[in-house]
């Protein structure tokens, strides 16, 4: 891998109460105009909410695809005045849903660039030993890159090489985001020595994917363990912190193998696994339902449906 770009990226701790002030102060250091890319997945209907606030947002997904995917995807908002900026800061302070961009080239140029990084190349995990540690070349696949999720982008940003940072920034002058997973904010300002943007899609290397995956699992283990302590006190009372962490880690790995991605779904799966004494993991009907070939129902939704059915059955007893 080429030289890392981590020395161009600022990492700062920020407490919850001072987070908004810290982010606003950091925004002041970035060239205008400023923009926010919001994660529609945190809202019932972000476009509608923005319009009700008299704010225009542009989707980074073109019309014509599935409406729910477009609704839950990324939305670009120009922070062109203090009213809009204040409203977006209110939204971003409430939940981890915003990545801020600086781009002197303007909104349309940034919009086109951001669409070009909606998909990236990553190692194809369906290919055995496709980790870059053997003599075989790495085989890549094109996947959706949730650069509008500050926790996703914040995980990769410090790992990127100068060439990768150039491809990520494109015409932009800087990126600012707050990473709720670590309680830190990260800012990447365009360095003067940045090489010309490479052609083709942004490519993420095997070791970068592995590092981010390990960090994500560690964070998730803590959150799932905390959740289980709060909702299953009787079942977890006799478990040490290490024992509960080991259980949560095993549950997360199992759920990931079933396609589960969201934190809430991981918590639900772990809870059902815990209270069932592990029987849910060995149930052929449950595993069959989780692996069913139905593209209209995501694994995250299947976990929710499964939990609802269990609750309904319990109430009938």
Backbone torsions as a table, in degrees:
resi	resn	phi	psi	omega
1	UNK	NA	147.4	178.5
2	UNK	-72.3	171.6	-178.7
3	UNK	-53.8	137.4	-177.5
4	UNK	-72.5	155.9	-179.5
5	UNK	-99.0	14.0	-173.2
6	UNK	-62.6	-25.9	179.6
7	UNK	-74.7	-5.1	176.2
8	UNK	-99.3	0.2	-174.1
9	UNK	-114.6	127.4	177.8
10	UNK	-91.1	135.5	175.2
11	UNK	-119.6	126.4	-177.6
12	UNK	-135.8	137.6	173.5
13	UNK	-77.1	150.4	176.3
14	UNK	-152.7	126.7	177.8
15	UNK	-69.5	163.0	-176.5
16	UNK	-61.4	-42.4	-175.7
17	UNK	-72.2	-31.0	-177.3
18	UNK	-95.1	-0.7	-173.0
19	UNK	-58.8	-46.1	-177.9
20	UNK	-63.3	-45.3	179.3
21	UNK	-61.7	-38.6	-179.3
22	UNK	-65.4	-46.0	-179.9
23	UNK	-64.2	-42.9	-179.9
24	UNK	-64.1	-39.2	177.9
25	UNK	-65.4	-38.9	179.0
26	UNK	-67.5	-37.0	177.7
27	UNK	-61.0	-34.0	-178.9
28	UNK	-63.5	-21.4	-178.6
29	UNK	-85.1	-6.0	-174.3
30	UNK	-99.9	143.1	179.5
31	UNK	-61.5	145.1	175.2
32	UNK	-91.2	159.2	3.4
33	UNK	-77.2	156.8	-179.5
34	UNK	-111.0	151.6	-177.7
35	UNK	-140.8	158.3	173.7
36	UNK	-125.2	137.1	170.8
37	UNK	-107.2	116.8	-174.3
38	UNK	-102.5	142.5	179.1
39	UNK	-87.1	107.3	-177.8
40	UNK	-64.7	-16.7	-179.2
41	UNK	-66.4	-14.5	179.6
42	UNK	-88.1	1.2	-173.1
43	UNK	-131.2	156.6	174.3
44	UNK	-65.8	-47.3	178.6
45	UNK	-156.5	90.3	-174.0
46	UNK	-61.5	-42.3	-178.8
47	UNK	-58.6	-43.3	179.4
48	UNK	-64.5	-43.3	-179.6
49	UNK	-63.8	-38.5	178.7
50	UNK	-66.5	-43.9	179.9
51	UNK	-62.7	-38.0	178.0
52	UNK	-64.5	-27.6	177.5
53	UNK	-91.9	9.1	-179.2
54	UNK	60.4	43.8	177.3
55	UNK	-125.1	131.8	179.8
56	UNK	-95.9	127.0	176.3
57	UNK	-120.6	141.0	178.8
58	UNK	-109.9	124.8	179.7
59	UNK	-68.4	142.7	174.4
60	UNK	-88.8	4.4	172.5
61	UNK	-111.4	134.3	-179.8
62	UNK	-73.6	153.9	176.0
63	UNK	-68.2	155.0	178.8
64	UNK	116.7	-22.8	177.1
65	UNK	-88.9	-162.7	179.8
66	UNK	-68.1	133.1	-175.6
67	UNK	-63.1	-38.2	-177.4
68	UNK	-69.8	-34.6	178.1
69	UNK	-66.5	-42.4	178.5
70	UNK	-65.6	-41.3	-179.0
71	UNK	-62.2	-40.9	-175.8
72	UNK	-89.2	3.0	-177.3
73	UNK	-88.2	-159.0	-176.8
74	UNK	-86.4	143.3	179.9
75	UNK	-129.9	127.8	-179.2
76	UNK	-93.6	128.6	-180.0
77	UNK	-126.8	130.5	176.5
78	UNK	-82.9	126.5	178.4
79	UNK	-90.9	63.4	-168.8
80	UNK	-82.9	-13.8	176.5
81	UNK	-146.7	169.5	-174.1
82	UNK	-66.1	-31.9	-179.8
83	UNK	-66.2	-49.3	179.8
84	UNK	-63.7	-44.2	-179.5
85	UNK	-60.8	-42.5	179.3
86	UNK	-63.4	-41.7	179.2
87	UNK	-64.8	-42.8	179.8
88	UNK	-66.7	-36.4	177.2
89	UNK	-65.8	-36.1	175.1
90	UNK	-59.1	-47.2	-178.6
91	UNK	-63.8	-46.7	-176.4
92	UNK	-67.1	-27.1	179.9
93	UNK	-73.5	-25.7	-176.1
94	UNK	-81.8	-27.3	-177.1
95	UNK	-158.6	156.0	-176.8
96	UNK	-77.7	80.1	-170.4
97	UNK	-130.1	9.8	-172.4
98	UNK	-135.4	138.9	168.5
99	UNK	-121.8	127.1	-176.4
100	UNK	-98.5	138.4	-178.7
101	UNK	-125.7	145.2	171.5
102	UNK	-113.8	128.8	-178.1
103	UNK	-151.6	103.2	-179.6
104	UNK	-68.9	-17.0	179.9
105	UNK	-74.7	-13.1	174.6
106	UNK	105.5	170.5	-172.0
107	UNK	-65.6	-46.1	-176.5
108	UNK	-65.2	-39.8	178.0
109	UNK	-63.6	-44.4	179.3
110	UNK	-65.4	-41.9	-179.9
111	UNK	-58.0	-46.0	179.5
112	UNK	-64.4	-39.3	179.4
113	UNK	-66.2	-46.3	-178.1
114	UNK	-60.6	-36.2	176.2
115	UNK	-63.7	-29.1	-178.8
116	UNK	-76.0	-13.1	176.1
117	UNK	-110.6	12.2	174.7
118	UNK	-62.6	-26.7	177.2
119	UNK	-125.9	142.0	179.3
120	UNK	-133.1	169.2	175.3
121	UNK	-97.8	129.6	175.5
122	UNK	-131.9	159.1	176.8
123	UNK	-58.1	133.3	-179.6
124	UNK	-73.6	110.4	-176.4
125	UNK	-76.3	-1.2	174.9
126	UNK	-83.1	-12.8	-179.1
127	UNK	-92.9	122.8	-179.7
128	UNK	-60.3	141.5	175.3
129	UNK	55.2	36.7	-177.0
130	UNK	-94.9	55.0	-172.8
131	UNK	-115.6	5.2	177.4
132	UNK	77.4	7.6	-178.0
133	UNK	-104.7	3.2	178.9
134	UNK	-114.7	-179.4	180.0
135	UNK	-76.5	-11.1	-178.6
136	UNK	-80.6	139.7	177.3
137	UNK	-67.3	148.9	179.5
138	UNK	-73.1	134.5	176.5
139	UNK	-100.6	126.5	-175.7
140	UNK	-106.0	155.3	173.0
141	UNK	-129.8	154.5	179.6
142	UNK	-89.6	126.5	-178.7
143	UNK	-135.0	164.2	175.7
144	UNK	-69.7	132.8	179.3
145	UNK	-111.7	111.2	-175.3
146	UNK	-80.7	65.5	-179.4
147	UNK	-68.8	-13.3	178.0
148	UNK	-83.8	-6.3	175.9
149	UNK	-95.7	112.7	-175.7
150	UNK	-60.1	-29.1	178.3
151	UNK	-71.5	-35.1	177.8
152	UNK	-70.8	-54.3	-178.2
153	UNK	-64.9	-38.2	180.0
154	UNK	-64.1	-27.5	177.6
155	UNK	-71.9	-37.1	-176.4
156	UNK	-87.7	-29.6	-170.4
157	UNK	-53.2	-47.2	-178.8
158	UNK	-70.3	-14.6	-176.9
159	UNK	-91.5	-13.3	-173.5
160	UNK	-70.7	143.1	171.6
161	UNK	-74.3	170.7	177.6
162	UNK	-59.1	-40.2	180.0
163	UNK	-65.8	-40.9	178.1
164	UNK	-66.4	-40.6	178.1
165	UNK	-62.4	-38.4	177.6
166	UNK	-61.9	-41.8	179.3
167	UNK	-68.7	-37.1	179.9
168	UNK	-67.5	-46.6	-177.7
169	UNK	-71.3	-40.3	-176.9
170	UNK	57.1	-124.6	-179.4
171	UNK	-82.8	-4.2	-174.2
172	UNK	-75.2	158.2	-179.3
173	UNK	-101.7	-13.0	179.9
174	UNK	178.9	162.4	178.1
175	UNK	-134.0	141.7	176.6
176	UNK	-138.3	134.4	179.7
177	UNK	-153.5	156.8	177.0
178	UNK	-112.0	124.6	-176.1
179	UNK	-98.5	105.8	-176.9
180	UNK	-69.1	-25.3	179.7
181	UNK	-62.6	-31.7	-175.7
182	UNK	-118.5	-5.1	-178.3
183	UNK	69.3	27.5	-178.9
184	UNK	-125.5	155.5	170.5
185	UNK	-113.2	150.7	-176.5
186	UNK	-126.6	138.4	-179.5
187	UNK	-132.9	128.9	177.0
188	UNK	-120.8	110.1	177.1
189	UNK	-98.7	144.3	-176.2
190	UNK	-63.0	116.7	178.1
191	UNK	-76.1	154.6	-177.7
192	UNK	-68.2	-24.2	-176.3
193	UNK	-94.6	11.3	-176.6
194	UNK	-63.2	127.4	179.9
195	UNK	-69.7	168.0	178.6
196	UNK	-59.7	142.0	-177.5
197	UNK	-59.4	126.8	178.5
198	UNK	-65.2	153.9	175.4
199	UNK	-78.8	160.2	176.0
200	UNK	83.9	177.1	-177.3
201	UNK	-71.4	155.5	172.7
202	UNK	-63.7	133.3	-179.4
203	UNK	-116.1	127.6	179.5
204	UNK	-104.5	130.4	-172.1
205	UNK	-84.9	158.3	-176.6
206	UNK	-54.4	-44.9	-177.3
207	UNK	-66.8	-30.0	177.5
208	UNK	-69.5	-42.7	177.1
209	UNK	-61.1	-42.2	-178.2
210	UNK	-65.0	-43.4	-179.7
211	UNK	-62.6	-47.5	-178.9
212	UNK	-64.8	-38.9	179.7
213	UNK	-63.7	-41.9	179.8
214	UNK	-64.7	-43.0	178.6
215	UNK	-63.8	-43.2	-179.6
216	UNK	-60.5	-42.2	-179.9
217	UNK	-65.9	-41.1	179.4
218	UNK	-61.1	-43.7	178.3
219	UNK	-63.7	-43.7	-178.3
220	UNK	-64.7	-37.6	178.3
221	UNK	-58.9	-44.1	179.1
222	UNK	-62.7	-42.3	-176.7
223	UNK	-72.2	-40.0	178.3
224	UNK	-66.2	-41.0	179.0
225	UNK	-61.7	-44.1	178.8
226	UNK	-62.3	-41.3	178.9
227	UNK	-62.1	-45.8	-178.8
228	UNK	-64.0	-37.7	176.5
229	UNK	-61.1	-35.6	-174.9
230	UNK	-80.8	-30.5	-174.6
231	UNK	-109.9	-13.0	-178.2
232	UNK	-134.2	55.8	-177.3
233	UNK	-59.0	-39.5	-178.8
234	UNK	-64.4	-42.6	-177.5
235	UNK	-74.8	-26.5	-175.9
236	UNK	-101.8	-4.7	-174.5
237	UNK	-58.1	-39.1	-176.6
238	UNK	-87.7	-0.9	-177.8
239	UNK	-93.2	133.9	174.0
240	UNK	-73.0	168.0	178.5
241	UNK	-60.2	-39.9	179.6
242	UNK	-66.5	-39.7	179.5
243	UNK	-66.3	-41.8	179.6
244	UNK	-67.4	-38.7	177.9
245	UNK	-63.1	-40.5	178.9
246	UNK	-65.2	-40.3	177.3
247	UNK	-63.6	-46.2	-179.2
248	UNK	-62.2	-40.7	179.9
249	UNK	-62.1	-44.7	179.1
250	UNK	-63.8	-40.3	179.2
251	UNK	-64.8	-42.0	-179.2
252	UNK	-64.1	-46.1	179.1
253	UNK	-60.5	-41.8	178.5
254	UNK	-63.6	-45.6	-178.8
255	UNK	-67.3	-37.4	177.5
256	UNK	-61.2	-38.9	178.2
257	UNK	-64.4	-24.4	178.1
258	UNK	-90.0	1.0	176.7
259	UNK	97.2	3.5	-179.0
260	UNK	-71.3	136.8	-178.2
261	UNK	-127.7	-31.3	-173.3
262	UNK	-83.0	150.9	-179.9
263	UNK	-61.4	-44.0	-179.8
264	UNK	-59.8	-40.5	-180.0
265	UNK	-69.3	-36.7	175.5
266	UNK	-62.4	-41.2	178.4
267	UNK	-63.2	-43.1	-179.0
268	UNK	-65.5	-43.2	-179.9
269	UNK	-63.0	-44.2	179.9
270	UNK	-62.7	-39.8	178.4
271	UNK	-62.9	-46.9	-179.9
272	UNK	-64.8	-36.8	178.1
273	UNK	-65.7	-41.2	-178.5
274	UNK	-67.1	-51.8	-174.6
275	UNK	-72.4	-20.0	178.1
276	UNK	-90.8	2.6	-178.3
277	UNK	66.1	25.9	179.2
278	UNK	88.0	-2.3	-175.3
279	UNK	-66.0	-28.1	-179.1
280	UNK	-62.2	-30.4	-178.4
281	UNK	-74.3	-24.3	-178.0
282	UNK	-103.3	4.0	179.4
283	UNK	-80.4	116.9	-179.5
284	UNK	-63.6	-33.8	-179.4
285	UNK	-70.7	-38.1	179.0
286	UNK	-68.0	-49.3	-178.6
287	UNK	-64.3	-36.8	177.3
288	UNK	-63.0	-41.6	178.7
289	UNK	-66.4	-37.2	179.9
290	UNK	-68.5	-31.5	-177.1
291	UNK	-98.2	5.4	-176.4
292	UNK	-60.1	147.7	-179.2
293	UNK	-82.9	74.3	179.2
294	UNK	-133.8	99.4	-174.5
295	UNK	-70.1	-15.8	-177.8
296	UNK	-80.9	-13.8	179.2
297	UNK	-121.7	114.2	-178.0
298	UNK	-74.9	158.3	175.6
299	UNK	-56.0	-35.9	177.8
300	UNK	-62.2	-43.6	178.6
301	UNK	-66.9	-33.8	180.0
302	UNK	-65.9	-36.7	176.4
303	UNK	-63.4	-43.3	179.0
304	UNK	-62.6	-44.9	178.9
305	UNK	-62.0	-43.1	-179.9
306	UNK	-60.7	-44.3	-179.4
307	UNK	-66.0	-39.3	178.2
308	UNK	-62.5	-40.8	179.2
309	UNK	-65.3	-40.6	178.6
310	UNK	-63.8	-41.5	178.0
311	UNK	-63.4	-41.8	179.0
312	UNK	-63.1	-42.2	179.4
313	UNK	-65.5	-38.6	180.0
314	UNK	-64.0	-39.0	-179.5
315	UNK	-68.0	-24.3	179.5
316	UNK	-77.1	-19.3	-176.8
317	UNK	-73.0	NA	NA
